[in-house]
Amino acid sequence: MGLMGRFFGIGREARQIGQAVSGVLRVVRPDATRQIELGQQAVDSARRQYAAEFGARGRFDRLVDALNRLPRPVLAFGTIGLFVYAMISPDAFAHRMQGLAQVPEPLWWLLGAIVSFYFGARELSYFRGSARPAETMRRPAPRDSNPALEEWRAGGDR
């Protein structure tokens, strides 16, 4: 057929017709591979913007981040330290606990509210933040896969 196609000039026209049909199909129905590429470009652009905005941080930003990370370890190690202090010096520990017993109840409620809101706000922030990346960011398709070809092979959109 190759010799006959060359002899009658059919191969060139068939190729031109195929390219024209392909161009029309791209206008009518978007190319799935191109949509994935554009989605990946949008994700890359968002990552670059995020890196530019939050990548370079000064001393003050690092100091505030360090201070924000302190409360949980201080509370955890402080509680363990109280147990150690009670074993080392039971009389001094009892004296300190009597002092805590003199603190008025509304002050305990205020302390409880502050601690609850602090940790609750952090957990809520993590909870809200974890849902977004999974929805908006997709993994890029492997180079050897072609969604448009796979859809065509499956016989989609007939």
CORGI-V387249 format. One record per pair of residues at least 24 apart in sequence whose C-alpha atoms are under 10 Angstrom apart, sorted by the first residue. I is the first residue (numbers start at 0). J is the second residue. Records with the same first field share a line. If there is no record, write none. Layout:
BEGIN
I->J / J
END
This chain:
BEGIN
29->147
30->146 / 147
31->145 / 146 / 147 / 148 / 150
32->140 / 144 / 145 / 146 / 147 / 148
33->146 / 147
34->146
35->137 / 138 / 139 / 140 / 145 / 146
36->139 / 140
38->135 / 136 / 137 / 138 / 139
39->136 / 137 / 138 / 139 / 140
40->139
41->135 / 136
42->135 / 136 / 137 / 138 / 139
43->136
45->136
70->114 / 117 / 118
71->118
END
